[in-house]
Amino acid sequence: MKKYQIQSNEDMPHESYQRIAEDFNGTWDGVDMFIDNDDLKLQITSYEYMDGMYVGHLKMNSNTQIIYSNVPNKDRNFVILRIGYSGAYSKKDKFRRFNHDGIFLYNANQLFNIEYPFQISCQWITIRFPLEVFDFFEEDGDSKFKQLINEKDDWFHYFTLSPEIEGYVNELVKSSQNKTKRKFSYFSRALDILGALKENMEKGLMTKSNIKIHPEDFSSMVLLKDKILADFTEPPNLNDLSFELGMSISKLNRNFKAVYQLPILQYFNQHRTEETYRQVKYSDKSLTEIADDLGYSHVGHLSRTFKKHFGYAPSSIRGTLQ
């Protein structure tokens, strides 16, 4: 397996993109990157706004182990918002895409590594901004969100994804197809996401996890999440994962829960149930096909699990795309 490591700072992403494009024989024109070869398939659209605010949409499938090492820039206090994004189902000429990830929020002025998923198709959006940009839009003066991003110590926070923010992410990604207005759309949807995050935090609706584990363990948990959600047909085997990551099952679950607020199997089952809802509501598949694709023993197992979680039968939500 090939390995590629790049050192840079989160407040200068376009410099990193230029280097990656050169190293993998791709193209980068200051907005769009395109790499398509056996080692890496990567598409990026990224815009810079307002003295250092960046909004980007990234799609990747890599046969190379890619590791990003952040080198802090102590001159500016940058905040990064990363929201994972994957899955697509069609219904005639319409489509809808989904998130099965949460929201990572962290400050850029700390040492950390990000190891990207290997041989897994993935998408995500990023919103990067210095604190002075947020202050421009901040009217409350001392909101909970402002207090959070002004923390002086190293910090990572994880939030579950609300339907409202998921909707804004969907709109941002869909706008990538319209080059005439996408720069406007990226900016407006990014502000909607930040505004919704702030509002939900003020109302106490955002469940956050302040991650207090070793950076290497954190990186392992991010990769582990991507791995267990890549295939719903096989529940994660804790013994295998424990051996693979070189830690006991208790430490594995403890670290995973520190990031995602649930033990591994509960997290997997919750996301499989949510994926079931999406496929039932938005795909053309039969319930039997969905049960097979998501690893249920039979369609009755799917129906019982669905009704227990949502309070109604899956047949009650079959309909057209919204």
LOMI-852746 format. One record per residue (C-alpha): residue number from 0; residue in one letter; x, y, z. Coordinates in pm, 1 decimal. Each point is the difference from the previous one (the first is absolute). Layout:
BEGIN
<atom n="NUM" res="A" xx="X" yy="Y" zz="Z"/>
...
This chain:
BEGIN
<atom n="0" res="M" xx="0.0" yy="0.0" zz="0.0"/>
<atom n="1" res="K" xx="135.2" yy="339.4" zz="-98.3"/>
<atom n="2" res="K" xx="23.1" yy="268.3" zz="265.9"/>
<atom n="3" res="Y" xx="-17.1" yy="376.0" zz="-47.1"/>
<atom n="4" res="Q" xx="39.5" yy="255.3" zz="278.0"/>
<atom n="5" res="I" xx="-35.8" yy="374.9" zz="-30.5"/>
<atom n="6" res="Q" xx="78.9" yy="263.0" zz="261.7"/>
<atom n="7" res="S" xx="-184.6" yy="328.8" zz="-12.5"/>
<atom n="8" res="N" xx="-230.0" yy="224.2" zz="199.9"/>
<atom n="9" res="E" xx="-377.7" yy="-3.6" zz="-8.0"/>
<atom n="10" res="D" xx="-10.4" yy="375.4" zz="-58.9"/>
<atom n="11" res="M" xx="170.8" yy="-40.3" zz="-341.1"/>
<atom n="12" res="P" xx="-186.4" yy="-287.2" zz="-169.3"/>
<atom n="13" res="H" xx="52.7" yy="122.4" zz="-355.3"/>
<atom n="14" res="E" xx="376.5" yy="-31.1" zz="36.4"/>
<atom n="15" res="S" xx="-48.3" yy="-362.8" zz="101.9"/>
<atom n="16" res="Y" xx="-231.4" yy="-62.2" zz="-294.8"/>
<atom n="17" res="Q" xx="258.5" yy="134.3" zz="-242.9"/>
<atom n="18" res="R" xx="267.4" yy="-232.3" zz="138.4"/>
<atom n="19" res="I" xx="-229.9" yy="-303.5" zz="-4.0"/>
<atom n="20" res="A" xx="-100.1" yy="69.5" zz="-360.6"/>
<atom n="21" res="E" xx="366.0" yy="20.2" zz="-102.0"/>
<atom n="22" res="D" xx="98.5" yy="-313.5" zz="190.6"/>
<atom n="23" res="F" xx="-283.1" yy="-208.7" zz="-152.4"/>
<atom n="24" res="N" xx="13.8" yy="145.0" zz="-352.6"/>
<atom n="25" res="G" xx="-334.3" yy="173.0" zz="35.3"/>
<atom n="26" res="T" xx="-122.9" yy="352.7" zz="-60.4"/>
<atom n="27" res="W" xx="-78.5" yy="286.3" zz="236.3"/>
<atom n="28" res="D" xx="-108.4" yy="339.2" zz="-135.3"/>
<atom n="29" res="G" xx="-55.8" yy="179.8" zz="330.2"/>
<atom n="30" res="V" xx="-361.4" yy="-118.4" zz="31.4"/>
<atom n="31" res="D" xx="-29.5" yy="-351.5" zz="-145.3"/>
<atom n="32" res="M" xx="226.5" yy="-300.8" zz="41.2"/>
<atom n="33" res="F" xx="-25.1" yy="-312.9" zz="-210.4"/>
<atom n="34" res="I" xx="212.2" yy="-313.0" zz="48.9"/>
<atom n="35" res="D" xx="-96.9" yy="-329.0" zz="-163.7"/>
<atom n="36" res="N" xx="254.9" yy="-281.4" zz="-3.6"/>
<atom n="37" res="D" xx="63.0" yy="-338.7" zz="158.1"/>
<atom n="38" res="D" xx="148.0" yy="152.4" zz="316.0"/>
<atom n="39" res="L" xx="-262.1" yy="264.7" zz="73.2"/>
<atom n="40" res="K" xx="-332.3" yy="129.8" zz="-122.4"/>
<atom n="41" res="L" xx="-66.5" yy="343.0" zz="149.1"/>
<atom n="42" res="Q" xx="-229.0" yy="287.5" zz="-90.3"/>
<atom n="43" res="I" xx="-1.4" yy="325.1" zz="196.0"/>
<atom n="44" res="T" xx="-184.5" yy="326.1" zz="-42.4"/>
<atom n="45" res="S" xx="114.6" yy="263.6" zz="248.9"/>
<atom n="46" res="Y" xx="-55.6" yy="374.4" zz="24.9"/>
<atom n="47" res="E" xx="167.7" yy="262.5" zz="215.0"/>
<atom n="48" res="Y" xx="-207.9" yy="284.2" zz="146.6"/>
<atom n="49" res="M" xx="45.1" yy="289.9" zz="238.7"/>
<atom n="50" res="D" xx="364.3" yy="0.8" zz="98.9"/>
<atom n="51" res="G" xx="55.1" yy="-367.7" zz="50.8"/>
<atom n="52" res="M" xx="-338.0" yy="-174.3" zz="17.1"/>
<atom n="53" res="Y" xx="-4.8" yy="-314.1" zz="-216.9"/>
<atom n="54" res="V" xx="-295.1" yy="-216.8" zz="-100.6"/>
<atom n="55" res="G" xx="63.9" yy="-324.8" zz="-185.1"/>
<atom n="56" res="H" xx="-157.3" yy="-321.8" zz="-123.9"/>
<atom n="57" res="L" xx="226.1" yy="-304.2" zz="-39.1"/>
<atom n="58" res="K" xx="-52.6" yy="-346.2" zz="-152.6"/>
<atom n="59" res="M" xx="265.3" yy="-270.1" zz="29.9"/>
<atom n="60" res="N" xx="77.7" yy="-365.8" zz="-55.2"/>
<atom n="61" res="S" xx="363.9" yy="-82.6" zz="70.2"/>
<atom n="62" res="N" xx="221.6" yy="-302.5" zz="-56.6"/>
<atom n="63" res="T" xx="271.8" yy="191.9" zz="183.0"/>
<atom n="64" res="Q" xx="24.1" yy="43.6" zz="375.1"/>
<atom n="65" res="I" xx="-30.1" yy="377.7" zz="35.1"/>
<atom n="66" res="I" xx="95.9" yy="171.8" zz="324.6"/>
<atom n="67" res="Y" xx="-33.3" yy="371.7" zz="61.1"/>
<atom n="68" res="S" xx="216.8" yy="144.8" zz="279.0"/>
<atom n="69" res="N" xx="-105.5" yy="338.1" zz="128.8"/>
<atom n="70" res="V" xx="273.3" yy="252.6" zz="80.3"/>
<atom n="71" res="P" xx="-151.3" yy="270.6" zz="221.8"/>
<atom n="72" res="N" xx="14.5" yy="364.3" zz="-99.3"/>
<atom n="73" res="K" xx="-6.8" yy="186.5" zz="329.2"/>
<atom n="74" res="D" xx="-50.7" yy="335.1" zz="-172.3"/>
<atom n="75" res="R" xx="-368.9" yy="-63.7" zz="-71.5"/>
<atom n="76" res="N" xx="-270.1" yy="-190.5" zz="183.9"/>
<atom n="77" res="F" xx="-178.5" yy="-213.6" zz="-257.4"/>
<atom n="78" res="V" xx="-306.1" yy="-220.0" zz="51.9"/>
<atom n="79" res="I" xx="-81.9" yy="-298.5" zz="-221.7"/>
<atom n="80" res="L" xx="-342.3" yy="-155.7" zz="-57.0"/>
<atom n="81" res="R" xx="-4.9" yy="-337.2" zz="-179.4"/>
<atom n="82" res="I" xx="-319.6" yy="-184.1" zz="-89.1"/>
<atom n="83" res="G" xx="13.4" yy="-343.4" zz="-162.8"/>
<atom n="84" res="Y" xx="-226.9" yy="-73.5" zz="-290.9"/>
<atom n="85" res="S" xx="-69.3" yy="-319.2" zz="-190.8"/>
<atom n="86" res="G" xx="-259.0" yy="-215.1" zz="-171.7"/>
<atom n="87" res="A" xx="-227.7" yy="63.6" zz="-296.2"/>
<atom n="88" res="Y" xx="-333.4" yy="-143.7" zz="-106.8"/>
<atom n="89" res="S" xx="-186.7" yy="79.8" zz="-318.6"/>
<atom n="90" res="K" xx="-368.7" yy="8.5" zz="-72.5"/>
<atom n="91" res="K" xx="-68.2" yy="55.2" zz="-368.8"/>
<atom n="92" res="D" xx="157.4" yy="334.7" zz="-88.5"/>
<atom n="93" res="K" xx="33.3" yy="120.8" zz="358.6"/>
<atom n="94" res="F" xx="268.1" yy="-71.6" zz="254.8"/>
<atom n="95" res="R" xx="71.8" yy="53.8" zz="363.0"/>
<atom n="96" res="R" xx="327.8" yy="-40.6" zz="184.3"/>
<atom n="97" res="F" xx="49.5" yy="-64.9" zz="367.7"/>
<atom n="98" res="N" xx="232.0" yy="49.5" zz="291.4"/>
<atom n="99" res="H" xx="69.8" yy="-285.9" zz="235.7"/>
<atom n="100" res="D" xx="266.1" yy="190.0" zz="187.3"/>
<atom n="101" res="G" xx="-3.8" yy="266.5" zz="264.9"/>
<atom n="102" res="I" xx="170.6" yy="333.4" zz="33.2"/>
<atom n="103" res="F" xx="361.7" yy="42.8" zz="106.0"/>
<atom n="104" res="L" xx="95.1" yy="343.1" zz="130.5"/>
<atom n="105" res="Y" xx="359.2" yy="68.5" zz="101.8"/>
<atom n="106" res="N" xx="261.1" yy="272.2" zz="21.3"/>
<atom n="107" res="A" xx="287.8" yy="-1.4" zz="-247.0"/>
<atom n="108" res="N" xx="267.3" yy="119.8" zz="242.5"/>
<atom n="109" res="Q" xx="92.3" yy="-344.8" zz="124.9"/>
<atom n="110" res="L" xx="200.8" yy="-298.1" zz="-115.1"/>
<atom n="111" res="F" xx="-204.9" yy="-282.0" zz="-145.4"/>
<atom n="112" res="N" xx="-7.0" yy="-252.6" zz="-284.1"/>
<atom n="113" res="I" xx="-292.4" yy="-87.9" zz="-223.2"/>
<atom n="114" res="E" xx="21.3" yy="-337.0" zz="-172.6"/>
<atom n="115" res="Y" xx="-252.5" yy="-16.2" zz="-281.7"/>
<atom n="116" res="P" xx="-207.9" yy="-310.1" zz="-79.5"/>
<atom n="117" res="F" xx="171.6" yy="-260.6" zz="-216.6"/>
<atom n="118" res="Q" xx="-189.0" yy="-149.0" zz="-297.1"/>
<atom n="119" res="I" xx="-328.0" yy="150.2" zz="118.0"/>
<atom n="120" res="S" xx="-198.6" yy="253.8" zz="-199.3"/>
<atom n="121" res="C" xx="-60.0" yy="297.4" zz="225.3"/>
<atom n="122" res="Q" xx="-113.1" yy="360.1" zz="-17.0"/>
<atom n="123" res="W" xx="11.4" yy="285.3" zz="243.7"/>
<atom n="124" res="I" xx="-34.3" yy="374.1" zz="19.6"/>
<atom n="125" res="T" xx="230.0" yy="230.0" zz="192.4"/>
<atom n="126" res="I" xx="-53.5" yy="349.6" zz="133.6"/>
<atom n="127" res="R" xx="314.3" yy="175.0" zz="123.7"/>
<atom n="128" res="F" xx="-4.0" yy="344.1" zz="154.3"/>
<atom n="129" res="P" xx="209.6" yy="225.4" zz="224.5"/>
<atom n="130" res="L" xx="-171.6" yy="128.6" zz="313.1"/>
<atom n="131" res="E" xx="-18.8" yy="353.8" zz="-136.9"/>
<atom n="132" res="V" xx="-227.8" yy="-119.9" zz="-280.2"/>
<atom n="133" res="F" xx="-240.0" yy="-154.7" zz="250.5"/>
<atom n="134" res="D" xx="9.8" yy="319.9" zz="205.9"/>
<atom n="135" res="F" xx="-121.7" yy="191.7" zz="-306.8"/>
<atom n="136" res="F" xx="-326.3" yy="-199.2" zz="6.2"/>
<atom n="137" res="E" xx="-30.2" yy="-35.5" zz="378.6"/>
<atom n="138" res="E" xx="-269.8" yy="226.2" zz="145.3"/>
<atom n="139" res="D" xx="-45.9" yy="-151.4" zz="344.9"/>
<atom n="140" res="G" xx="346.1" yy="89.3" zz="121.4"/>
<atom n="141" res="D" xx="49.6" yy="-305.0" zz="219.5"/>
<atom n="142" res="S" xx="-192.3" yy="-292.7" zz="-147.3"/>
<atom n="143" res="K" xx="68.0" yy="-359.7" zz="100.7"/>
<atom n="144" res="F" xx="142.3" yy="-64.4" zz="-344.2"/>
<atom n="145" res="K" xx="242.0" yy="290.7" zz="30.6"/>
<atom n="146" res="Q" xx="109.0" yy="-118.5" zz="343.7"/>
<atom n="147" res="L" xx="64.1" yy="-345.6" zz="-142.5"/>
<atom n="148" res="I" xx="214.2" yy="109.6" zz="-294.9"/>
<atom n="149" res="N" xx="196.1" yy="245.5" zz="216.9"/>
<atom n="150" res="E" xx="129.1" yy="-275.9" zz="228.4"/>
<atom n="151" res="K" xx="375.4" yy="42.7" zz="37.2"/>
<atom n="152" res="D" xx="97.8" yy="-363.7" zz="45.4"/>
<atom n="153" res="D" xx="15.6" yy="-261.5" zz="-273.2"/>
<atom n="154" res="W" xx="-348.2" yy="-129.0" zz="-68.9"/>
<atom n="155" res="F" xx="-208.2" yy="-223.4" zz="-222.9"/>
<atom n="156" res="H" xx="-377.8" yy="-13.0" zz="22.7"/>
<atom n="157" res="Y" xx="-236.0" yy="-246.7" zz="-162.4"/>
<atom n="158" res="F" xx="-370.1" yy="74.2" zz="-54.1"/>
<atom n="159" res="T" xx="-278.2" yy="-218.5" zz="-126.5"/>
<atom n="160" res="L" xx="-145.7" yy="125.1" zz="-326.0"/>
<atom n="161" res="S" xx="-338.0" yy="175.4" zz="14.2"/>
<atom n="162" res="P" xx="-246.7" yy="-32.3" zz="-292.6"/>
<atom n="163" res="E" xx="19.2" yy="377.1" zz="-53.8"/>
<atom n="164" res="I" xx="378.5" yy="0.5" zz="-43.2"/>
<atom n="165" res="E" xx="-16.6" yy="-316.1" zz="-209.6"/>
<atom n="166" res="G" xx="-236.5" yy="185.0" zz="-233.2"/>
<atom n="167" res="Y" xx="243.5" yy="289.5" zz="-39.2"/>
<atom n="168" res="V" xx="281.9" yy="-243.7" zz="-77.2"/>
<atom n="169" res="N" xx="-213.4" yy="-167.4" zz="-266.1"/>
<atom n="170" res="E" xx="-69.1" yy="338.9" zz="-159.5"/>
<atom n="171" res="L" xx="367.6" yy="97.4" zz="3.1"/>
<atom n="172" res="V" xx="108.9" yy="-321.9" zz="-169.4"/>
<atom n="173" res="K" xx="-275.9" yy="13.9" zz="-259.0"/>
<atom n="174" res="S" xx="99.6" yy="358.7" zz="-84.7"/>
<atom n="175" res="S" xx="341.5" yy="-127.2" zz="-116.0"/>
<atom n="176" res="Q" xx="-161.9" yy="-88.0" zz="-331.6"/>
<atom n="177" res="N" xx="-81.0" yy="363.6" zz="-79.2"/>
<atom n="178" res="K" xx="325.5" yy="184.7" zz="-68.4"/>
<atom n="179" res="T" xx="-184.7" yy="326.1" zz="-65.9"/>
<atom n="180" res="K" xx="-120.5" yy="40.7" zz="358.3"/>
<atom n="181" res="R" xx="182.2" yy="-259.5" zz="210.2"/>
<atom n="182" res="K" xx="241.0" yy="252.0" zz="157.3"/>
<atom n="183" res="F" xx="-301.0" yy="189.5" zz="136.5"/>
<atom n="184" res="S" xx="-170.2" yy="-323.7" zz="106.5"/>
<atom n="185" res="Y" xx="305.2" yy="-134.1" zz="184.1"/>
<atom n="186" res="F" xx="27.4" yy="320.0" zz="201.9"/>
<atom n="187" res="S" xx="-369.2" yy="29.2" zz="83.7"/>
<atom n="188" res="R" xx="-37.3" yy="-366.3" zz="99.2"/>
<atom n="189" res="A" xx="316.8" yy="20.2" zz="213.0"/>
<atom n="190" res="L" xx="-150.2" yy="295.0" zz="188.2"/>
<atom n="191" res="D" xx="-327.6" yy="-190.9" zz="38.1"/>
<atom n="192" res="I" xx="190.5" yy="-293.8" zz="150.5"/>
<atom n="193" res="L" xx="190.0" yy="221.4" zz="244.0"/>
<atom n="194" res="G" xx="-318.1" yy="187.8" zz="89.5"/>
<atom n="195" res="A" xx="-193.1" yy="-320.8" zz="62.6"/>
<atom n="196" res="L" xx="283.8" yy="-140.3" zz="208.9"/>
<atom n="197" res="K" xx="6.4" yy="315.5" zz="210.1"/>
<atom n="198" res="E" xx="-379.5" yy="14.1" zz="37.7"/>
<atom n="199" res="N" xx="-32.2" yy="-365.0" zz="96.9"/>
<atom n="200" res="M" xx="279.9" yy="39.6" zz="251.2"/>
<atom n="201" res="E" xx="-173.3" yy="299.1" zz="159.7"/>
<atom n="202" res="K" xx="-319.8" yy="-206.2" zz="28.1"/>
<atom n="203" res="G" xx="185.0" yy="-294.6" zz="150.2"/>
<atom n="204" res="L" xx="-87.2" yy="-221.5" zz="-297.6"/>
<atom n="205" res="M" xx="354.4" yy="-92.9" zz="-101.4"/>
<atom n="206" res="T" xx="152.7" yy="-303.9" zz="166.0"/>
<atom n="207" res="K" xx="373.8" yy="48.7" zz="3.3"/>
<atom n="208" res="S" xx="288.1" yy="-221.7" zz="95.3"/>
<atom n="209" res="N" xx="315.7" yy="173.9" zz="114.3"/>
<atom n="210" res="I" xx="262.5" yy="-250.3" zz="-100.4"/>
<atom n="211" res="K" xx="262.9" yy="-62.6" zz="265.7"/>
<atom n="212" res="I" xx="205.4" yy="-287.0" zz="-136.1"/>
<atom n="213" res="H" xx="348.1" yy="-27.9" zz="-147.2"/>
<atom n="214" res="P" xx="22.1" yy="146.7" zz="-353.9"/>
<atom n="215" res="E" xx="112.8" yy="-334.4" zz="-145.6"/>
<atom n="216" res="D" xx="-296.1" yy="-174.6" zz="162.8"/>
<atom n="217" res="F" xx="-229.5" yy="272.3" zz="-134.2"/>
<atom n="218" res="S" xx="131.8" yy="-55.4" zz="-352.7"/>
<atom n="219" res="S" xx="-60.4" yy="-374.2" zz="40.4"/>
<atom n="220" res="M" xx="-359.4" yy="58.9" zz="110.1"/>
<atom n="221" res="V" xx="-70.8" yy="222.9" zz="-301.1"/>
<atom n="222" res="L" xx="127.0" yy="-271.4" zz="-235.0"/>
<atom n="223" res="L" xx="-188.1" yy="-266.2" zz="193.4"/>
<atom n="224" res="K" xx="-327.7" yy="187.6" zz="-40.3"/>
<atom n="225" res="D" xx="49.4" yy="17.4" zz="-376.7"/>
<atom n="226" res="K" xx="84.3" yy="-369.4" zz="-8.7"/>
<atom n="227" res="I" xx="-299.7" yy="-129.3" zz="193.9"/>
<atom n="228" res="L" xx="-245.6" yy="219.0" zz="-193.0"/>
<atom n="229" res="A" xx="140.4" yy="-101.8" zz="-339.4"/>
<atom n="230" res="D" xx="-181.1" yy="-336.3" zz="10.3"/>
<atom n="231" res="F" xx="-323.6" yy="-51.8" zz="192.0"/>
<atom n="232" res="T" xx="-24.9" yy="-368.0" zz="-93.0"/>
<atom n="233" res="E" xx="257.5" yy="-100.8" zz="262.6"/>
<atom n="234" res="P" xx="-21.9" yy="128.4" zz="359.1"/>
<atom n="235" res="P" xx="343.0" yy="95.2" zz="135.4"/>
<atom n="236" res="N" xx="190.4" yy="-280.2" zz="169.6"/>
<atom n="237" res="L" xx="145.6" yy="147.5" zz="319.1"/>
<atom n="238" res="N" xx="260.2" yy="-273.9" zz="38.4"/>
<atom n="239" res="D" xx="133.6" yy="62.6" zz="-350.1"/>
<atom n="240" res="L" xx="1.1" yy="377.9" zz="47.1"/>
<atom n="241" res="S" xx="171.1" yy="-33.2" zz="336.9"/>
<atom n="242" res="F" xx="279.0" yy="-208.7" zz="-155.3"/>
<atom n="243" res="E" xx="29.6" yy="228.5" zz="-304.7"/>
<atom n="244" res="L" xx="32.7" yy="319.1" zz="206.6"/>
<atom n="245" res="G" xx="210.9" yy="-153.1" zz="275.4"/>
<atom n="246" res="M" xx="-224.9" yy="91.6" zz="290.3"/>
<atom n="247" res="S" xx="-235.5" yy="-184.7" zz="231.1"/>
<atom n="248" res="I" xx="-372.0" yy="-13.5" zz="-78.9"/>
<atom n="249" res="S" xx="-74.8" yy="214.3" zz="304.8"/>
<atom n="250" res="K" xx="247.8" yy="269.6" zz="-110.0"/>
<atom n="251" res="L" xx="-129.8" yy="-23.6" zz="-356.5"/>
<atom n="252" res="N" xx="-358.0" yy="63.5" zz="110.7"/>
<atom n="253" res="R" xx="109.9" yy="268.4" zz="245.9"/>
<atom n="254" res="N" xx="190.9" yy="194.2" zz="-266.1"/>
<atom n="255" res="F" xx="-277.1" yy="-41.6" zz="-255.0"/>
<atom n="256" res="K" xx="-262.7" yy="117.4" zz="247.2"/>
<atom n="257" res="A" xx="217.4" yy="300.8" zz="90.8"/>
<atom n="258" res="V" xx="-30.0" yy="114.1" zz="-361.6"/>
<atom n="259" res="Y" xx="-342.2" yy="-123.1" zz="-113.0"/>
<atom n="260" res="Q" xx="-188.8" yy="-26.1" zz="330.9"/>
<atom n="261" res="L" xx="-98.6" yy="-365.0" zz="-54.8"/>
<atom n="262" res="P" xx="181.2" yy="-335.3" zz="19.7"/>
<atom n="263" res="I" xx="91.6" yy="-146.6" zz="-337.8"/>
<atom n="264" res="L" xx="-285.6" yy="-247.3" zz="-44.4"/>
<atom n="265" res="Q" xx="-266.2" yy="247.7" zz="112.9"/>
<atom n="266" res="Y" xx="142.9" yy="260.5" zz="-237.1"/>
<atom n="267" res="F" xx="-2.8" yy="-248.3" zz="-288.4"/>
<atom n="268" res="N" xx="-357.8" yy="-110.5" zz="70.1"/>
<atom n="269" res="Q" xx="-123.3" yy="358.5" zz="31.4"/>
<atom n="270" res="H" xx="153.6" yy="99.7" zz="-331.9"/>
<atom n="271" res="R" xx="-123.8" yy="-313.6" zz="-172.7"/>
<atom n="272" res="T" xx="-352.1" yy="81.3" zz="117.3"/>
<atom n="273" res="E" xx="33.6" yy="357.5" zz="-124.5"/>
<atom n="274" res="E" xx="132.4" yy="-131.3" zz="-333.2"/>
<atom n="275" res="T" xx="-301.2" yy="-230.3" zz="-15.1"/>
<atom n="276" res="Y" xx="-230.6" yy="300.7" zz="34.0"/>
<atom n="277" res="R" xx="174.4" yy="179.8" zz="-286.0"/>
<atom n="278" res="Q" xx="-13.3" yy="-298.2" zz="-233.0"/>
<atom n="279" res="V" xx="-362.7" yy="-77.0" zz="83.9"/>
<atom n="280" res="K" xx="-109.5" yy="357.9" zz="-57.0"/>
<atom n="281" res="Y" xx="215.0" yy="106.1" zz="-291.7"/>
<atom n="282" res="S" xx="116.7" yy="-304.0" zz="-199.0"/>
<atom n="283" res="D" xx="-181.1" yy="-221.7" zz="-251.4"/>
<atom n="284" res="K" xx="105.8" yy="-318.4" zz="179.3"/>
<atom n="285" res="S" xx="-250.3" yy="-245.7" zz="142.0"/>
<atom n="286" res="L" xx="6.1" yy="-62.9" zz="375.1"/>
<atom n="287" res="T" xx="147.2" yy="-343.6" zz="-70.8"/>
<atom n="288" res="E" xx="284.0" yy="154.8" zz="-201.6"/>
<atom n="289" res="I" xx="67.9" yy="254.7" zz="273.4"/>
<atom n="290" res="A" xx="4.3" yy="-274.2" zz="264.0"/>
<atom n="291" res="D" xx="255.1" yy="-196.2" zz="-205.6"/>
<atom n="292" res="D" xx="217.5" yy="303.3" zz="-73.3"/>
<atom n="293" res="L" xx="11.6" yy="113.4" zz="363.3"/>
<atom n="294" res="G" xx="62.5" yy="-337.6" zz="160.8"/>
<atom n="295" res="Y" xx="-337.6" yy="-75.3" zz="158.0"/>
<atom n="296" res="S" xx="-76.3" yy="-370.9" zz="32.8"/>
<atom n="297" res="H" xx="-337.5" yy="46.2" zz="-173.8"/>
<atom n="298" res="V" xx="-252.2" yy="272.4" zz="-78.2"/>
<atom n="299" res="G" xx="-187.5" yy="-64.7" zz="324.6"/>
<atom n="300" res="H" xx="319.2" yy="76.5" zz="194.3"/>
<atom n="301" res="L" xx="27.9" yy="330.3" zz="-187.6"/>
<atom n="302" res="S" xx="-364.1" yy="89.9" zz="68.6"/>
<atom n="303" res="R" xx="19.7" yy="-78.0" zz="371.9"/>
<atom n="304" res="T" xx="323.5" yy="196.5" zz="44.0"/>
<atom n="305" res="F" xx="-140.0" yy="292.9" zz="-196.6"/>
<atom n="306" res="K" xx="-327.4" yy="16.1" zz="194.1"/>
<atom n="307" res="K" xx="175.4" yy="-32.7" zz="335.2"/>
<atom n="308" res="H" xx="227.4" yy="294.4" zz="-84.3"/>
<atom n="309" res="F" xx="-242.0" yy="234.1" zz="-178.5"/>
<atom n="310" res="G" xx="-337.6" yy="-105.4" zz="138.9"/>
<atom n="311" res="Y" xx="-160.4" yy="-84.9" zz="-335.7"/>
<atom n="312" res="A" xx="32.6" yy="-256.1" zz="-276.3"/>
<atom n="313" res="P" xx="235.6" yy="58.8" zz="-294.8"/>
<atom n="314" res="S" xx="-289.6" yy="-37.7" zz="-245.1"/>
<atom n="315" res="S" xx="-150.9" yy="323.4" zz="135.1"/>
<atom n="316" res="I" xx="281.1" yy="220.4" zz="-137.1"/>
<atom n="317" res="R" xx="46.6" yy="-135.9" zz="-349.8"/>
<atom n="318" res="G" xx="-42.3" yy="293.5" zz="-237.1"/>
<atom n="319" res="T" xx="153.3" yy="235.3" zz="-249.9"/>
<atom n="320" res="L" xx="310.5" yy="209.6" zz="44.2"/>
<atom n="321" res="Q" xx="-45.1" yy="335.4" zz="160.8"/>
